[in-house]
Amino acid sequence: MSTLRTKKAVSKETYVFLILTLVGFTAMAYTMGEGPLVERLVTGTGNMFNTIMGTAHALLLDTVFLIMAIAVLAGAFAALLSEYGVVALINKIISPIMKPLYGLPGAASIGAITTYLSDNPAIISLAKDKEFKKYFKEYQTPALCNLGTAFGMGLVLSIFMFTQSSEFLVPVIIGNLGAIIGSVVSVRIMLHFTKQHYGVSNQDIKNMDKAGTFTPVREIRDGNAIERGLEAMLEGGKSGVELGLSIIPGVLIICTAVMMLTFGPTVVDGVASYTGAAFEGVNLLPKIGNLITPVIKPLFGFTSPEAIAFPITSLGAVGAAMSLIEEFLKNNLIGPNDIAVFTAMGMCWSGYLSTHVGMMDALNVRSLVNKAILSHTIGGICAGISANYIFKLVELIF
């Protein structure tokens, strides 16, 4: 049982936080204002807060509800796949390749499929199940966190990307392939750390019988086939609503901040000015992107420096990162290659910085959090690089 952490009511971090907040808001207000210093700060503060509220409101109406609608439909479809045994069939096909690819028992494929159809934490409920956990050696269990996170919100992200344009089908498929490559890298690195942590030589648990990776029966709902289908769709849709609601804080908070650091002032008839409208910003991330373009361009092939905002946002919440796509497309800042890389990195990372600590804690291996985060950071980068070069190869061939 964890003890309640306490700290001195007013400490050094209190003043550091206040100073950083004041400096940050002052710099942003100064950039978004006009006129002499005092007038500039006053007008800039008004523009800044109007933009914050306008951007958050637009994201809620135009993006969150769209993602929620997709999540509801995807949840219903996923429930149908599970109810009628399609998930079990996929698991039976995938299980034999889990050991050579990931170094995990075939049962781990259930975790990958589950999180692909829902979100990262879904694998934790599986890991707590005794019937599922019995297939794993002790050192393999922590790697489930990395495996599940690599596929979190995969179906929702893929459908969202494809709905932006029909020409994005191939990039989305390539992005999924890139995420798989990233997941293999992440899990393999994590297993290296867990073997050191537990000492594999002390493991005396027998290897899983391959025949045991696919259970011969599955649970179904009451009623006939039609009744089961209707109930499955409604329950799956309900989970989509819950997922849609759960991403609201991440989208509104993280994405608003990232957008204001990404985009610039409104341009009307060639004249740039701050009006307090939604999606205005101080254009900081593109400047950083320009500085590191010699490094990231060969790796990820981004069309514009602004594109760096997507993977950065995915670190905290992929739902928030998805909110950037519409504005990027509207301003012609990204293309099909970017969609492939975004899909790979968005799915592989899927907000792991905001979920890894809780997930590792739920697995009772908090001491390995840093190792899990390091492994997954490398995995996500590999996912993006893989998607970039696979897309270029496909483009070259076809």
C-alpha positions in Angstrom: 0.0 0.0 0.0 1.5 3.3 -1.1 1.9 6.1 1.5 0.7 9.7 0.9 3.6 11.9 -0.2 4.0 15.2 1.5 6.2 18.3 1.0 6.7 21.6 2.7 3.7 23.8 2.0 5.8 26.6 0.3 9.0 25.3 -1.1 11.6 26.3 -3.7 9.6 24.8 -6.5 6.7 27.1 -5.7 8.8 30.1 -6.6 10.4 28.4 -9.6 7.0 27.6 -10.9 5.7 31.2 -10.4 8.8 32.6 -12.1 8.7 30.3 -15.1 4.9 30.9 -15.5 5.3 34.6 -15.3 8.2 34.7 -17.8 6.4 32.4 -20.2 3.1 34.3 -20.2 4.9 37.7 -20.4 7.0 36.6 -23.4 4.0 35.3 -25.2 1.9 38.4 -24.4 4.8 40.6 -25.6 5.0 38.7 -28.9 1.3 38.8 -29.5 0.9 42.5 -28.7 1.6 45.8 -30.6 2.7 49.3 -29.6 4.9 50.6 -26.8 6.0 48.2 -24.0 3.0 48.7 -21.6 0.4 48.9 -24.4 2.0 45.9 -26.1 1.8 43.8 -22.9 -1.9 44.8 -22.4 -3.0 44.1 -25.9 -0.9 41.0 -26.1 -2.4 39.6 -22.9 -5.9 40.2 -24.3 -4.9 38.5 -27.6 -3.2 35.6 -25.8 -6.2 34.7 -23.6 -8.7 35.2 -26.4 -6.6 32.8 -28.5 -6.3 30.3 -25.7 -10.1 30.2 -25.2 -10.9 30.3 -28.9 -8.5 27.5 -29.7 -9.7 25.3 -26.9 -13.3 25.9 -27.9 -12.6 25.2 -31.6 -10.7 22.0 -30.7 -13.6 20.8 -28.5 -16.3 21.4 -31.2 -14.3 20.5 -34.3 -11.9 17.8 -33.2 -12.8 16.2 -29.9 -16.4 15.4 -31.1 -15.0 14.1 -34.4 -12.6 11.8 -32.6 -15.3 10.7 -30.2 -17.6 9.8 -33.2 -14.8 7.8 -34.7 -14.1 6.1 -31.3 -17.8 5.2 -30.9 -18.0 3.6 -34.3 -14.5 2.0 -33.9 -15.5 0.7 -30.5 -18.7 -0.8 -31.8 -16.9 -2.5 -34.7 -14.2 -3.8 -32.3 -16.8 -5.3 -30.1 -18.4 -7.1 -33.0 -15.0 -8.5 -34.0 -14.5 -9.8 -30.5 -18.1 -11.1 -30.1 -18.0 -13.2 -33.3 -14.5 -14.6 -32.9 -12.6 -12.5 -35.4 -10.2 -11.3 -32.7 -9.6 -14.9 -31.6 -8.9 -15.8 -35.2 -6.4 -12.9 -35.6 -4.8 -13.9 -32.3 -4.4 -17.5 -33.5 -2.7 -16.3 -36.7 -0.4 -13.8 -34.9 0.6 -15.9 -31.9 3.2 -18.1 -33.6 5.3 -15.0 -34.6 5.3 -13.3 -31.2 8.2 -15.4 -29.8 10.7 -14.8 -32.6 9.7 -11.2 -33.0 9.1 -9.9 -29.5 10.6 -12.6 -27.3 7.2 -12.9 -25.6 4.7 -15.8 -25.5 2.0 -15.9 -28.1 -0.6 -14.8 -25.6 1.0 -11.4 -25.7 -0.7 -10.9 -29.1 -4.0 -10.6 -27.3 -2.6 -7.6 -25.5 -1.5 -6.0 -28.7 -4.9 -6.5 -30.3 -6.7 -5.3 -27.3 -4.9 -2.0 -27.0 -5.0 -1.5 -30.8 -8.8 -1.6 -30.5 -8.9 0.6 -27.4 -6.1 2.3 -25.5 -2.8 1.7 -23.6 -4.2 0.8 -20.1 -6.3 -2.0 -21.6 -3.4 -4.3 -21.4 -3.1 -3.8 -17.6 -6.4 -5.6 -17.0 -5.1 -8.5 -19.0 -1.8 -8.5 -17.1 -3.8 -8.8 -13.8 -5.6 -11.8 -15.1 -4.2 -15.0 -13.7 -5.1 -17.1 -16.7 -3.3 -14.6 -19.0 -0.3 -14.0 -16.7 0.5 -17.6 -16.3 2.0 -17.7 -19.8 4.7 -15.2 -18.9 8.0 -15.5 -17.0 8.5 -12.8 -14.4 10.9 -10.8 -16.5 8.5 -10.7 -19.4 5.6 -9.1 -17.6 7.0 -5.5 -17.4 7.5 -5.5 -21.2 3.7 -5.7 -21.6 3.6 -2.0 -20.8 5.7 -1.2 -23.8 3.9 -3.7 -26.0 0.5 -2.3 -25.1 1.5 1.3 -25.4 2.9 0.7 -28.9 -0.5 -0.1 -30.2 -2.7 2.2 -28.1 -5.6 3.9 -29.9 -4.2 2.3 -33.2 -7.6 1.7 -34.7 -8.9 5.2 -33.9 -5.8 6.9 -35.1 -5.7 4.9 -38.4 -9.4 5.6 -39.1 -8.9 9.3 -38.3 -5.9 9.7 -40.6 -7.7 7.9 -43.5 -10.9 10.0 -43.1 -8.8 13.1 -43.9 -8.3 11.9 -47.4 -8.7 8.7 -49.4 -5.1 9.0 -50.7 -3.9 8.4 -47.2 -4.8 4.7 -47.1 -1.4 3.5 -48.2 0.5 5.9 -45.8 -1.7 4.7 -42.9 -0.9 1.1 -43.7 2.8 1.9 -43.9 2.4 3.8 -40.6 0.9 0.7 -38.9 3.9 -1.3 -40.2 6.3 1.3 -38.8 4.5 1.1 -35.4 5.0 -2.7 -35.4 8.7 -2.2 -36.1 8.9 0.4 -33.3 7.1 -1.9 -30.9 9.6 -4.8 -31.6 12.5 -2.4 -30.9 10.8 -1.1 -27.7 9.9 -4.5 -26.3 13.3 -6.1 -27.1 15.2 -3.2 -25.4 12.9 -3.4 -22.4 13.4 -7.2 -22.1 17.2 -6.6 -22.1 16.7 -4.4 -19.0 14.2 -6.7 -17.3 16.5 -9.7 -17.8 19.3 -7.7 -16.0 16.8 -6.6 -13.3 15.4 -10.1 -12.5 18.4 -12.3 -13.5 17.1 -14.7 -16.1 19.4 -17.5 -14.7 17.2 -17.6 -11.7 14.0 -18.0 -13.7 12.8 -21.6 -13.3 9.3 -21.1 -14.9 8.9 -23.4 -17.8 8.4 -22.0 -21.3 4.8 -21.7 -22.3 3.4 -24.6 -24.3 2.7 -23.1 -27.8 -0.5 -25.0 -28.0 -1.7 -23.0 -25.0 -1.5 -19.6 -26.6 -4.9 -20.0 -28.2 -7.8 -20.9 -26.0 -10.3 -23.2 -27.6 -13.3 -21.3 -26.2 -14.4 -17.6 -26.0 -17.0 -15.9 -23.8 -20.1 -14.6 -25.6 -23.1 -12.5 -24.6 -26.6 -13.9 -23.9 -29.1 -14.2 -26.7 -29.1 -15.2 -30.3 -26.6 -14.0 -32.9 -28.5 -10.8 -33.7 -29.1 -9.9 -30.1 -25.5 -10.5 -29.2 -24.4 -8.2 -32.1 -26.7 -5.4 -31.0 -25.5 -5.6 -27.4 -21.9 -5.8 -28.5 -22.2 -2.7 -30.7 -23.9 -0.7 -27.9 -21.3 -1.7 -25.3 -18.5 -1.0 -27.7 -20.0 2.4 -28.6 -20.3 3.2 -25.0 -16.5 2.5 -24.5 -15.9 4.9 -27.4 -17.8 7.6 -25.6 -15.7 7.1 -22.5 -12.5 7.2 -24.6 -13.7 10.4 -26.3 -14.4 12.0 -22.9 -11.1 10.9 -21.5 -9.1 12.6 -24.2 -10.7 16.1 -23.7 -8.2 17.3 -21.1 -5.2 16.2 -23.2 -6.6 17.8 -26.4 -7.7 21.1 -24.8 -4.7 21.6 -22.6 -1.7 20.1 -24.4 -2.8 20.8 -28.0 -3.8 24.4 -27.2 -0.3 24.9 -25.8 1.4 23.2 -28.7 -0.6 25.0 -31.3 0.2 28.4 -29.8 3.9 27.4 -29.9 3.5 26.2 -33.5 1.4 28.6 -35.5 2.0 32.3 -36.1 -0.2 35.4 -36.5 -3.2 35.7 -38.8 -2.2 36.8 -42.3 -4.7 39.0 -44.2 -3.8 40.4 -47.6 -0.1 39.6 -46.9 -0.1 41.5 -43.6 0.5 39.4 -40.5 -1.1 40.6 -37.2 -2.5 39.2 -34.0 -6.2 39.4 -33.6 -6.9 37.0 -30.7 -8.4 34.5 -33.1 -8.1 30.8 -32.6 -5.0 29.0 -33.8 -2.7 32.0 -33.6 0.6 31.6 -31.9 4.2 32.6 -31.4 5.8 30.3 -34.1 8.4 28.9 -31.7 8.4 25.2 -32.6 9.0 25.8 -36.3 12.0 27.9 -35.4 13.4 25.0 -33.3 12.4 22.6 -36.2 14.5 24.8 -38.6 17.5 24.5 -36.3 17.3 20.7 -36.2 16.1 20.2 -39.8 19.5 18.8 -40.9 18.9 16.0 -38.4 15.2 15.3 -38.6 14.7 15.7 -42.3 16.8 12.7 -43.3 15.3 10.6 -40.4 11.6 11.5 -40.8 11.3 13.3 -44.1 9.0 16.0 -42.6 7.5 18.4 -45.3 7.7 21.4 -43.0 9.4 22.4 -39.7 5.9 22.7 -38.1 5.4 18.9 -38.5 7.7 18.4 -35.5 4.7 19.4 -33.3 2.9 16.1 -33.9 5.5 13.7 -32.4 6.2 16.1 -29.6 2.4 16.2 -28.8 2.2 12.4 -29.1 4.5 12.1 -26.2 1.8 13.3 -23.9 -1.4 12.4 -25.8 -1.9 11.1 -29.3 -5.5 12.3 -29.2 -4.2 15.9 -28.8 -1.7 15.3 -31.6 -4.5 14.2 -33.9 -6.1 17.6 -33.4 -3.1 19.2 -35.2 -3.7 17.3 -38.5 -6.6 19.4 -39.8 -4.7 22.7 -39.4 -1.6 21.2 -40.9 -3.6 20.0 -44.0 -5.4 23.3 -44.3 -2.1 25.1 -44.4 -0.4 22.6 -46.7 2.3 21.8 -44.1 2.2 18.0 -44.4 1.7 15.4 -47.1 1.3 11.6 -47.4 4.8 10.9 -46.2 4.1 12.9 -43.0 0.9 10.9 -42.5 2.8 7.6 -42.6 5.4 8.9 -40.1 2.7 10.5 -37.9 0.7 7.3 -37.8 3.7 5.2 -36.9 5.0 7.6 -34.2 1.5 8.5 -32.9 0.5 4.9 -32.4 3.9 3.7 -31.1 4.2 6.6 -28.6 0.5 7.2 -28.0 1.0 9.4 -25.0 3.4 7.1 -23.2 4.9 9.9 -21.0 1.4 10.3 -19.4 0.6 6.6 -19.0 3.9 4.7 -18.4 4.3 5.6 -14.8 0.7 4.5 -13.9 0.9 1.4 -16.0 4.3 0.3 -14.6 3.0 1.0 -11.1 0.0 -1.2 -11.8 2.4 -3.9 -12.8 4.3 -3.4 -9.5 7.5 -2.5 -11.2 7.8 1.2 -10.7 11.6 0.8 -10.3 11.7 0.1 -14.1 9.8 3.2 -15.2 12.9 5.0 -16.5 14.0 1.9 -18.4 10.5 1.5 -20.0 10.4 5.2 -21.0 13.9 5.0 -22.5 13.0 1.9 -24.4 9.8 3.3 -25.8 11.5 6.6 -26.8 13.9 4.7 -29.0 11.1 2.5 -30.3 9.0 5.5 -31.3 11.9 7.1 -33.1 12.6 3.8 -35.0 8.9 3.6 -35.9 9.0 7.1 -37.5 12.3 6.3 -39.4 10.9 3.0 -40.6 7.7 4.5 -41.9 9.6 7.3 -43.7 11.9 4.9 -45.6 9.2 2.3 -46.3 7.0 5.1 -47.8 10.0 6.3 -49.9 10.6 2.7 -51.0 7.0 2.1 -52.0 6.9 5.5 -53.8 10.0 4.6 -55.7 8.7 1.2 -56.7 5.1 2.2 -57.6 
